[in-house]
Amino acid sequence: MIFIVSGLLLALLSEFAVAPRIVARENLRLWHSVGSAMYVLQWLCAGVTFWKLTPSRQV
């Protein structure tokens, strides 16, 4: 559950906190790096969530 909430929070923060600063060209290198890191973390949260939701196959 924590990974779902974390991914959602990262998506909201990147949309409403980081993206406007990138569009405004305000300290572009910093905010682009922060946005990229948040995007990668969001994908990691999604990957962990899907990994935990898949049933384990015992052979």
mmCIF file of the N, C-alpha and C atoms, coordinates in Angstrom:
data_MODEL
# 
_entry.id   MODEL 
# 
loop_
_atom_site.group_PDB 
_atom_site.id 
_atom_site.type_symbol 
_atom_site.label_atom_id 
_atom_site.label_alt_id 
_atom_site.label_comp_id 
_atom_site.label_asym_id 
_atom_site.label_entity_id 
_atom_site.label_seq_id 
_atom_site.pdbx_PDB_ins_code 
_atom_site.Cartn_x 
_atom_site.Cartn_y 
_atom_site.Cartn_z 
_atom_site.occupancy 
_atom_site.B_iso_or_equiv 
_atom_site.pdbx_formal_charge 
_atom_site.auth_seq_id 
_atom_site.auth_comp_id 
_atom_site.auth_asym_id 
_atom_site.auth_atom_id 
_atom_site.pdbx_PDB_model_num 
ATOM 1   N N  . MET A 1 1  ? 0.820  -1.196  0.000   1.00 0.00 ? 1  MET A N  1 
ATOM 2   C CA . MET A 1 1  ? 0.000  0.000   0.000   1.00 0.00 ? 1  MET A CA 1 
ATOM 3   C C  . MET A 1 1  ? 0.864  1.261   0.000   1.00 0.00 ? 1  MET A C  1 
ATOM 4   N N  . ILE A 1 2  ? 2.009  1.174   0.654   1.00 0.00 ? 2  ILE A N  1 
ATOM 5   C CA . ILE A 1 2  ? 2.876  2.346   0.738   1.00 0.00 ? 2  ILE A CA 1 
ATOM 6   C C  . ILE A 1 2  ? 3.440  2.719   -0.638  1.00 0.00 ? 2  ILE A C  1 
ATOM 7   N N  . PHE A 1 3  ? 3.672  1.718   -1.486  1.00 0.00 ? 3  PHE A N  1 
ATOM 8   C CA . PHE A 1 3  ? 4.229  2.012   -2.806  1.00 0.00 ? 3  PHE A CA 1 
ATOM 9   C C  . PHE A 1 3  ? 3.186  2.645   -3.721  1.00 0.00 ? 3  PHE A C  1 
ATOM 10  N N  . ILE A 1 4  ? 1.930  2.285   -3.542  1.00 0.00 ? 4  ILE A N  1 
ATOM 11  C CA . ILE A 1 4  ? 0.855  2.901   -4.324  1.00 0.00 ? 4  ILE A CA 1 
ATOM 12  C C  . ILE A 1 4  ? 0.727  4.373   -3.956  1.00 0.00 ? 4  ILE A C  1 
ATOM 13  N N  . VAL A 1 5  ? 0.712  4.656   -2.670  1.00 0.00 ? 5  VAL A N  1 
ATOM 14  C CA . VAL A 1 5  ? 0.583  6.035   -2.199  1.00 0.00 ? 5  VAL A CA 1 
ATOM 15  C C  . VAL A 1 5  ? 1.814  6.848   -2.580  1.00 0.00 ? 5  VAL A C  1 
ATOM 16  N N  . SER A 1 6  ? 2.986  6.238   -2.483  1.00 0.00 ? 6  SER A N  1 
ATOM 17  C CA . SER A 1 6  ? 4.216  6.947   -2.846  1.00 0.00 ? 6  SER A CA 1 
ATOM 18  C C  . SER A 1 6  ? 4.234  7.298   -4.332  1.00 0.00 ? 6  SER A C  1 
ATOM 19  N N  . GLY A 1 7  ? 3.841  6.356   -5.176  1.00 0.00 ? 7  GLY A N  1 
ATOM 20  C CA . GLY A 1 7  ? 3.791  6.627   -6.606  1.00 0.00 ? 7  GLY A CA 1 
ATOM 21  C C  . GLY A 1 7  ? 2.796  7.721   -6.950  1.00 0.00 ? 7  GLY A C  1 
ATOM 22  N N  . LEU A 1 8  ? 1.663  7.693   -6.283  1.00 0.00 ? 8  LEU A N  1 
ATOM 23  C CA . LEU A 1 8  ? 0.654  8.727   -6.501  1.00 0.00 ? 8  LEU A CA 1 
ATOM 24  C C  . LEU A 1 8  ? 1.159  10.098  -6.061  1.00 0.00 ? 8  LEU A C  1 
ATOM 25  N N  . LEU A 1 9  ? 1.812  10.144  -4.913  1.00 0.00 ? 9  LEU A N  1 
ATOM 26  C CA . LEU A 1 9  ? 2.358  11.405  -4.410  1.00 0.00 ? 9  LEU A CA 1 
ATOM 27  C C  . LEU A 1 9  ? 3.452  11.938  -5.332  1.00 0.00 ? 9  LEU A C  1 
ATOM 28  N N  . LEU A 1 10 ? 4.294  11.056  -5.828  1.00 0.00 ? 10 LEU A N  1 
ATOM 29  C CA . LEU A 1 10 ? 5.334  11.487  -6.763  1.00 0.00 ? 10 LEU A CA 1 
ATOM 30  C C  . LEU A 1 10 ? 4.733  12.053  -8.042  1.00 0.00 ? 10 LEU A C  1 
ATOM 31  N N  . ALA A 1 11 ? 3.678  11.424  -8.540  1.00 0.00 ? 11 ALA A N  1 
ATOM 32  C CA . ALA A 1 11 ? 3.031  11.920  -9.755  1.00 0.00 ? 11 ALA A CA 1 
ATOM 33  C C  . ALA A 1 11 ? 2.420  13.303  -9.530  1.00 0.00 ? 11 ALA A C  1 
ATOM 34  N N  . LEU A 1 12 ? 1.761  13.476  -8.397  1.00 0.00 ? 12 LEU A N  1 
ATOM 35  C CA . LEU A 1 12 ? 1.158  14.779  -8.101  1.00 0.00 ? 12 LEU A CA 1 
ATOM 36  C C  . LEU A 1 12 ? 2.213  15.865  -7.918  1.00 0.00 ? 12 LEU A C  1 
ATOM 37  N N  . LEU A 1 13 ? 3.280  15.534  -7.214  1.00 0.00 ? 13 LEU A N  1 
ATOM 38  C CA . LEU A 1 13 ? 4.334  16.526  -7.003  1.00 0.00 ? 13 LEU A CA 1 
ATOM 39  C C  . LEU A 1 13 ? 5.027  16.901  -8.307  1.00 0.00 ? 13 LEU A C  1 
ATOM 40  N N  . SER A 1 14 ? 5.257  15.929  -9.166  1.00 0.00 ? 14 SER A N  1 
ATOM 41  C CA . SER A 1 14 ? 5.914  16.265  -10.424 1.00 0.00 ? 14 SER A CA 1 
ATOM 42  C C  . SER A 1 14 ? 5.002  17.095  -11.328 1.00 0.00 ? 14 SER A C  1 
ATOM 43  N N  . GLU A 1 15 ? 3.698  16.839  -11.262 1.00 0.00 ? 15 GLU A N  1 
ATOM 44  C CA . GLU A 1 15 ? 2.756  17.584  -12.097 1.00 0.00 ? 15 GLU A CA 1 
ATOM 45  C C  . GLU A 1 15 ? 2.556  19.015  -11.616 1.00 0.00 ? 15 GLU A C  1 
ATOM 46  N N  . PHE A 1 16 ? 2.421  19.204  -10.312 1.00 0.00 ? 16 PHE A N  1 
ATOM 47  C CA . PHE A 1 16 ? 2.029  20.515  -9.807  1.00 0.00 ? 16 PHE A CA 1 
ATOM 48  C C  . PHE A 1 16 ? 3.150  21.290  -9.107  1.00 0.00 ? 16 PHE A C  1 
ATOM 49  N N  . ALA A 1 17 ? 4.287  20.651  -8.837  1.00 0.00 ? 17 ALA A N  1 
ATOM 50  C CA . ALA A 1 17 ? 5.377  21.368  -8.181  1.00 0.00 ? 17 ALA A CA 1 
ATOM 51  C C  . ALA A 1 17 ? 6.591  21.521  -9.102  1.00 0.00 ? 17 ALA A C  1 
ATOM 52  N N  . VAL A 1 18 ? 6.916  20.471  -9.844  1.00 0.00 ? 18 VAL A N  1 
ATOM 53  C CA . VAL A 1 18 ? 8.135  20.506  -10.645 1.00 0.00 ? 18 VAL A CA 1 
ATOM 54  C C  . VAL A 1 18 ? 7.866  21.003  -12.065 1.00 0.00 ? 18 VAL A C  1 
ATOM 55  N N  . ALA A 1 19 ? 6.827  20.510  -12.701 1.00 0.00 ? 19 ALA A N  1 
ATOM 56  C CA . ALA A 1 19 ? 6.559  20.859  -14.098 1.00 0.00 ? 19 ALA A CA 1 
ATOM 57  C C  . ALA A 1 19 ? 6.386  22.370  -14.336 1.00 0.00 ? 19 ALA A C  1 
ATOM 58  N N  . PRO A 1 20 ? 5.662  23.094  -13.487 1.00 0.00 ? 20 PRO A N  1 
ATOM 59  C CA . PRO A 1 20 ? 5.555  24.541  -13.734 1.00 0.00 ? 20 PRO A CA 1 
ATOM 60  C C  . PRO A 1 20 ? 6.899  25.267  -13.671 1.00 0.00 ? 20 PRO A C  1 
ATOM 61  N N  . ARG A 1 21 ? 7.801  24.790  -12.833 1.00 0.00 ? 21 ARG A N  1 
ATOM 62  C CA . ARG A 1 21 ? 9.119  25.421  -12.751 1.00 0.00 ? 21 ARG A CA 1 
ATOM 63  C C  . ARG A 1 21 ? 9.965  25.117  -13.982 1.00 0.00 ? 21 ARG A C  1 
ATOM 64  N N  . ILE A 1 22 ? 9.787  23.918  -14.548 1.00 0.00 ? 22 ILE A N  1 
ATOM 65  C CA . ILE A 1 22 ? 10.508 23.585  -15.774 1.00 0.00 ? 22 ILE A CA 1 
ATOM 66  C C  . ILE A 1 22 ? 9.984  24.427  -16.935 1.00 0.00 ? 22 ILE A C  1 
ATOM 67  N N  . VAL A 1 23 ? 8.678  24.574  -17.021 1.00 0.00 ? 23 VAL A N  1 
ATOM 68  C CA . VAL A 1 23 ? 8.081  25.373  -18.102 1.00 0.00 ? 23 VAL A CA 1 
ATOM 69  C C  . VAL A 1 23 ? 8.487  26.834  -17.978 1.00 0.00 ? 23 VAL A C  1 
ATOM 70  N N  . ALA A 1 24 ? 8.596  27.333  -16.748 1.00 0.00 ? 24 ALA A N  1 
ATOM 71  C CA . ALA A 1 24 ? 8.988  28.726  -16.532 1.00 0.00 ? 24 ALA A CA 1 
ATOM 72  C C  . ALA A 1 24 ? 10.491 28.938  -16.692 1.00 0.00 ? 24 ALA A C  1 
ATOM 73  N N  . ARG A 1 25 ? 11.220 27.856  -16.955 1.00 0.00 ? 25 ARG A N  1 
ATOM 74  C CA . ARG A 1 25 ? 12.681 27.911  -17.114 1.00 0.00 ? 25 ARG A CA 1 
ATOM 75  C C  . ARG A 1 25 ? 13.364 28.489  -15.883 1.00 0.00 ? 25 ARG A C  1 
ATOM 76  N N  . GLU A 1 26 ? 12.855 28.112  -14.726 1.00 0.00 ? 26 GLU A N  1 
ATOM 77  C CA . GLU A 1 26 ? 13.399 28.583  -13.448 1.00 0.00 ? 26 GLU A CA 1 
ATOM 78  C C  . GLU A 1 26 ? 14.402 27.540  -12.947 1.00 0.00 ? 26 GLU A C  1 
ATOM 79  N N  . ASN A 1 27 ? 15.680 27.862  -12.983 1.00 0.00 ? 27 ASN A N  1 
ATOM 80  C CA . ASN A 1 27 ? 16.743 26.948  -12.560 1.00 0.00 ? 27 ASN A CA 1 
ATOM 81  C C  . ASN A 1 27 ? 16.546 25.593  -13.252 1.00 0.00 ? 27 ASN A C  1 
ATOM 82  N N  . LEU A 1 28 ? 16.623 25.622  -14.551 1.00 0.00 ? 28 LEU A N  1 
ATOM 83  C CA . LEU A 1 28 ? 16.216 24.502  -15.399 1.00 0.00 ? 28 LEU A CA 1 
ATOM 84  C C  . LEU A 1 28 ? 16.974 23.214  -15.102 1.00 0.00 ? 28 LEU A C  1 
ATOM 85  N N  . ARG A 1 29 ? 18.263 23.299  -14.908 1.00 0.00 ? 29 ARG A N  1 
ATOM 86  C CA . ARG A 1 29 ? 19.046 22.081  -14.670 1.00 0.00 ? 29 ARG A CA 1 
ATOM 87  C C  . ARG A 1 29 ? 18.609 21.383  -13.383 1.00 0.00 ? 29 ARG A C  1 
ATOM 88  N N  . LEU A 1 30 ? 18.395 22.134  -12.326 1.00 0.00 ? 30 LEU A N  1 
ATOM 89  C CA . LEU A 1 30 ? 17.969 21.557  -11.046 1.00 0.00 ? 30 LEU A CA 1 
ATOM 90  C C  . LEU A 1 30 ? 16.601 20.897  -11.157 1.00 0.00 ? 30 LEU A C  1 
ATOM 91  N N  . TRP A 1 31 ? 15.619 21.616  -11.683 1.00 0.00 ? 31 TRP A N  1 
ATOM 92  C CA . TRP A 1 31 ? 14.261 21.090  -11.708 1.00 0.00 ? 31 TRP A CA 1 
ATOM 93  C C  . TRP A 1 31 ? 14.098 19.956  -12.713 1.00 0.00 ? 31 TRP A C  1 
ATOM 94  N N  . HIS A 1 32 ? 14.868 19.969  -13.776 1.00 0.00 ? 32 HIS A N  1 
ATOM 95  C CA . HIS A 1 32 ? 14.815 18.852  -14.709 1.00 0.00 ? 32 HIS A CA 1 
ATOM 96  C C  . HIS A 1 32 ? 15.404 17.600  -14.060 1.00 0.00 ? 32 HIS A C  1 
ATOM 97  N N  . SER A 1 33 ? 16.460 17.752  -13.299 1.00 0.00 ? 33 SER A N  1 
ATOM 98  C CA . SER A 1 33 ? 17.049 16.610  -12.588 1.00 0.00 ? 33 SER A CA 1 
ATOM 99  C C  . SER A 1 33 ? 16.098 16.079  -11.523 1.00 0.00 ? 33 SER A C  1 
ATOM 100 N N  . VAL A 1 34 ? 15.465 16.971  -10.784 1.00 0.00 ? 34 VAL A N  1 
ATOM 101 C CA . VAL A 1 34 ? 14.498 16.554  -9.762  1.00 0.00 ? 34 VAL A CA 1 
ATOM 102 C C  . VAL A 1 34 ? 13.321 15.833  -10.414 1.00 0.00 ? 34 VAL A C  1 
ATOM 103 N N  . GLY A 1 35 ? 12.818 16.378  -11.510 1.00 0.00 ? 35 GLY A N  1 
ATOM 104 C CA . GLY A 1 35 ? 11.703 15.751  -12.212 1.00 0.00 ? 35 GLY A CA 1 
ATOM 105 C C  . GLY A 1 35 ? 12.061 14.383  -12.766 1.00 0.00 ? 35 GLY A C  1 
ATOM 106 N N  . SER A 1 36 ? 13.259 14.255  -13.297 1.00 0.00 ? 36 SER A N  1 
ATOM 107 C CA . SER A 1 36 ? 13.690 12.957  -13.829 1.00 0.00 ? 36 SER A CA 1 
ATOM 108 C C  . SER A 1 36 ? 13.829 11.928  -12.716 1.00 0.00 ? 36 SER A C  1 
ATOM 109 N N  . ALA A 1 37 ? 14.394 12.337  -11.591 1.00 0.00 ? 37 ALA A N  1 
ATOM 110 C CA . ALA A 1 37 ? 14.541 11.421  -10.455 1.00 0.00 ? 37 ALA A CA 1 
ATOM 111 C C  . ALA A 1 37 ? 13.176 10.994  -9.919  1.00 0.00 ? 37 ALA A C  1 
ATOM 112 N N  . MET A 1 38 ? 12.246 11.923  -9.867  1.00 0.00 ? 38 MET A N  1 
ATOM 113 C CA . MET A 1 38 ? 10.906 11.585  -9.384  1.00 0.00 ? 38 MET A CA 1 
ATOM 114 C C  . MET A 1 38 ? 10.207 10.644  -10.354 1.00 0.00 ? 38 MET A C  1 
ATOM 115 N N  . TYR A 1 39 ? 10.443 10.809  -11.638 1.00 0.00 ? 39 TYR A N  1 
ATOM 116 C CA . TYR A 1 39 ? 9.857  9.931   -12.648 1.00 0.00 ? 39 TYR A CA 1 
ATOM 117 C C  . TYR A 1 39 ? 10.388 8.506   -12.495 1.00 0.00 ? 39 TYR A C  1 
ATOM 118 N N  . VAL A 1 40 ? 11.689 8.371   -12.273 1.00 0.00 ? 40 VAL A N  1 
ATOM 119 C CA . VAL A 1 40 ? 12.291 7.056   -12.077 1.00 0.00 ? 40 VAL A CA 1 
ATOM 120 C C  . VAL A 1 40 ? 11.761 6.411   -10.799 1.00 0.00 ? 40 VAL A C  1 
ATOM 121 N N  . LEU A 1 41 ? 11.657 7.182   -9.735  1.00 0.00 ? 41 LEU A N  1 
ATOM 122 C CA . LEU A 1 41 ? 11.110 6.654   -8.482  1.00 0.00 ? 41 LEU A CA 1 
ATOM 123 C C  . LEU A 1 41 ? 9.659  6.219   -8.639  1.00 0.00 ? 41 LEU A C  1 
ATOM 124 N N  . GLN A 1 42 ? 8.909  6.960   -9.424  1.00 0.00 ? 42 GLN A N  1 
ATOM 125 C CA . GLN A 1 42 ? 7.517  6.599   -9.674  1.00 0.00 ? 42 GLN A CA 1 
ATOM 126 C C  . GLN A 1 42 ? 7.432  5.253   -10.402 1.00 0.00 ? 42 GLN A C  1 
ATOM 127 N N  . TRP A 1 43 ? 8.296  5.039   -11.377 1.00 0.00 ? 43 TRP A N  1 
ATOM 128 C CA . TRP A 1 43 ? 8.318  3.757   -12.082 1.00 0.00 ? 43 TRP A CA 1 
ATOM 129 C C  . TRP A 1 43 ? 8.762  2.625   -11.162 1.00 0.00 ? 43 TRP A C  1 
ATOM 130 N N  . LEU A 1 44 ? 9.696  2.900   -10.266 1.00 0.00 ? 44 LEU A N  1 
ATOM 131 C CA . LEU A 1 44 ? 10.116 1.874   -9.313  1.00 0.00 ? 44 LEU A CA 1 
ATOM 132 C C  . LEU A 1 44 ? 8.973  1.492   -8.380  1.00 0.00 ? 44 LEU A C  1 
ATOM 133 N N  . CYS A 1 45 ? 8.223  2.482   -7.925  1.00 0.00 ? 45 CYS A N  1 
ATOM 134 C CA . CYS A 1 45 ? 7.057  2.190   -7.075  1.00 0.00 ? 45 CYS A CA 1 
ATOM 135 C C  . CYS A 1 45 ? 6.031  1.353   -7.829  1.00 0.00 ? 45 CYS A C  1 
ATOM 136 N N  . ALA A 1 46 ? 5.803  1.679   -9.091  1.00 0.00 ? 46 ALA A N  1 
ATOM 137 C CA . ALA A 1 46 ? 4.856  0.895   -9.892  1.00 0.00 ? 46 ALA A CA 1 
ATOM 138 C C  . ALA A 1 46 ? 5.368  -0.527  -10.096 1.00 0.00 ? 46 ALA A C  1 
ATOM 139 N N  . GLY A 1 47 ? 6.646  -0.675  -10.334 1.00 0.00 ? 47 GLY A N  1 
ATOM 140 C CA . GLY A 1 47 ? 7.219  -2.004  -10.517 1.00 0.00 ? 47 GLY A CA 1 
ATOM 141 C C  . GLY A 1 47 ? 7.121  -2.861  -9.273  1.00 0.00 ? 47 GLY A C  1 
ATOM 142 N N  . VAL A 1 48 ? 7.414  -2.274  -8.124  1.00 0.00 ? 48 VAL A N  1 
ATOM 143 C CA . VAL A 1 48 ? 7.306  -3.022  -6.864  1.00 0.00 ? 48 VAL A CA 1 
ATOM 144 C C  . VAL A 1 48 ? 5.854  -3.396  -6.595  1.00 0.00 ? 48 VAL A C  1 
ATOM 145 N N  . THR A 1 49 ? 4.940  -2.496  -6.886  1.00 0.00 ? 49 THR A N  1 
ATOM 146 C CA . THR A 1 49 ? 3.523  -2.783  -6.682  1.00 0.00 ? 49 THR A CA 1 
ATOM 147 C C  . THR A 1 49 ? 3.066  -3.950  -7.544  1.00 0.00 ? 49 THR A C  1 
ATOM 148 N N  . PHE A 1 50 ? 3.427  -3.926  -8.824  1.00 0.00 ? 50 PHE A N  1 
ATOM 149 C CA . PHE A 1 50 ? 3.035  -5.022  -9.703  1.00 0.00 ? 50 PHE A CA 1 
ATOM 150 C C  . PHE A 1 50 ? 3.711  -6.330  -9.312  1.00 0.00 ? 50 PHE A C  1 
ATOM 151 N N  . TRP A 1 51 ? 4.952  -6.253  -8.865  1.00 0.00 ? 51 TRP A N  1 
ATOM 152 C CA . TRP A 1 51 ? 5.667  -7.453  -8.434  1.00 0.00 ? 51 TRP A CA 1 
ATOM 153 C C  . TRP A 1 51 ? 4.980  -8.089  -7.224  1.00 0.00 ? 51 TRP A C  1 
ATOM 154 N N  . LYS A 1 52 ? 4.524  -7.243  -6.293  1.00 0.00 ? 52 LYS A N  1 
ATOM 155 C CA . LYS A 1 52 ? 3.845  -7.765  -5.102  1.00 0.00 ? 52 LYS A CA 1 
ATOM 156 C C  . LYS A 1 52 ? 2.447  -8.294  -5.421  1.00 0.00 ? 52 LYS A C  1 
ATOM 157 N N  . LEU A 1 53 ? 1.816  -7.790  -6.472  1.00 0.00 ? 53 LEU A N  1 
ATOM 158 C CA . LEU A 1 53 ? 0.465  -8.216  -6.816  1.00 0.00 ? 53 LEU A CA 1 
ATOM 159 C C  . LEU A 1 53 ? 0.427  -9.481  -7.656  1.00 0.00 ? 53 LEU A C  1 
ATOM 160 N N  . THR A 1 54 ? 1.540  -9.827  -8.290  1.00 0.00 ? 54 THR A N  1 
ATOM 161 C CA . THR A 1 54 ? 1.534  -11.043 -9.107  1.00 0.00 ? 54 THR A CA 1 
ATOM 162 C C  . THR A 1 54 ? 1.607  -12.274 -8.214  1.00 0.00 ? 54 THR A C  1 
ATOM 163 N N  . PRO A 1 55 ? 0.822  -13.274 -8.543  1.00 0.00 ? 55 PRO A N  1 
ATOM 164 C CA . PRO A 1 55 ? 0.868  -14.497 -7.716  1.00 0.00 ? 55 PRO A CA 1 
ATOM 165 C C  . PRO A 1 55 ? 2.172  -15.245 -7.939  1.00 0.00 ? 55 PRO A C  1 
ATOM 166 N N  . SER A 1 56 ? 2.697  -15.785 -6.883  1.00 0.00 ? 56 SER A N  1 
ATOM 167 C CA . SER A 1 56 ? 3.941  -16.546 -7.008  1.00 0.00 ? 56 SER A CA 1 
ATOM 168 C C  . SER A 1 56 ? 3.623  -17.943 -7.504  1.00 0.00 ? 56 SER A C  1 
ATOM 169 N N  . ARG A 1 57 ? 4.396  -18.378 -8.480  1.00 0.00 ? 57 ARG A N  1 
ATOM 170 C CA . ARG A 1 57 ? 4.207  -19.713 -9.046  1.00 0.00 ? 57 ARG A CA 1 
ATOM 171 C C  . ARG A 1 57 ? 5.236  -20.641 -8.441  1.00 0.00 ? 57 ARG A C  1 
ATOM 172 N N  . GLN A 1 58 ? 4.762  -21.664 -7.796  1.00 0.00 ? 58 GLN A N  1 
ATOM 173 C CA . GLN A 1 58 ? 5.676  -22.638 -7.216  1.00 0.00 ? 58 GLN A CA 1 
ATOM 174 C C  . GLN A 1 58 ? 5.733  -23.852 -8.127  1.00 0.00 ? 58 GLN A C  1 
ATOM 175 N N  . VAL A 1 59 ? 6.937  -24.171 -8.538  1.00 0.00 ? 59 VAL A N  1 
ATOM 176 C CA . VAL A 1 59 ? 7.118  -25.293 -9.476  1.00 0.00 ? 59 VAL A CA 1 
ATOM 177 C C  . VAL A 1 59 ? 7.452  -26.548 -8.726  1.00 0.00 ? 59 VAL A C  1 
# 
